[in-house]
């Protein structure tokens, strides 16, 4: 995941896998499956729960890429 994120220009501090890191999009395993959320000021925001790990990773990557496009970090190549 980190290699793919780096290729998309997503900084490593923008996400956390397996832990809750303040200021990052996080993916953690829980008893219910896999949670993806935005951790901010000790709270979990926009929590999404997935039954399988692959779906959770795809969602996390999509959110990170969308943010990178919105902020201009990731832009389409010009012909």
C-alpha positions in Angstrom: 0.0 0.0 0.0 2.7 2.5 0.9 4.5 2.0 -2.4 1.2 2.7 -4.3 0.5 5.7 -2.1 4.0 7.1 -2.7 3.5 6.7 -6.5 0.4 8.8 -6.2 2.2 11.5 -4.3 0.5 10.8 -1.0 2.7 11.6 1.9 3.3 8.8 4.4 2.0 10.9 7.3 -1.4 11.3 5.6 -2.4 7.7 6.6 -1.8 5.1 9.3 -2.2 1.3 9.0 -3.0 -0.7 12.1 -3.0 2.3 14.5 -4.9 5.4 15.3 -2.7 8.4 14.5 -4.0 11.9 15.1 -4.3 13.9 11.9 -4.2 10.9 9.6 -6.6 8.7 7.7 -6.4 5.4 9.6 -7.2 1.7 8.8 -7.5 -0.6 11.8 -8.8 -4.1 12.4 -11.6 -4.4 14.9 -13.9 -7.2 16.1 -16.5 -6.1 13.4 -14.0 -6.1 10.5 -11.8 -3.2 9.3 -12.5 0.5 10.1 -11.3 3.4 8.0 -11.6 6.8 9.6 -10.1 10.3 9.9 -8.5 10.7 13.3 -8.6 14.2 14.7 -8.2 15.5 18.2 -8.6 12.1 19.7 -11.9 11.3 17.9 -12.7 9.1 14.9 -14.5 10.9 12.2 -16.3 9.6 9.0 -15.9 6.0 10.2 -16.6 3.3 7.6 -16.6 -0.4 8.5 -15.6 -3.1 6.0 -15.9 -6.9 6.3 -12.8 -7.6 4.2 -9.4 -6.0 4.3 -9.1 -5.4 0.5 -12.3 -3.3 0.4 -11.0 -1.2 3.3 -7.7 -0.6 1.5 -9.4 0.4 -1.7 -11.6 2.8 0.2 -8.7 4.3 2.1 -6.7 4.7 -1.2 -9.7 6.4 -2.9 -10.1 8.9 -0.1 -6.4 9.7 -0.1 -6.3 10.1 -3.9 -9.4 12.3 -3.9 -7.7 14.6 -1.3 -4.5 14.7 -3.3 -6.4 15.7 -6.4 -8.4 18.3 -4.5 -5.3 19.9 -3.0 -3.3 19.7 -6.3 -0.7 17.2 -5.1 -1.9 14.8 -7.7 -2.9 16.2 -11.1 -3.6 14.6 -14.5 -0.8 14.6 -17.0 -1.1 17.3 -19.7 -0.8 15.9 -23.2 
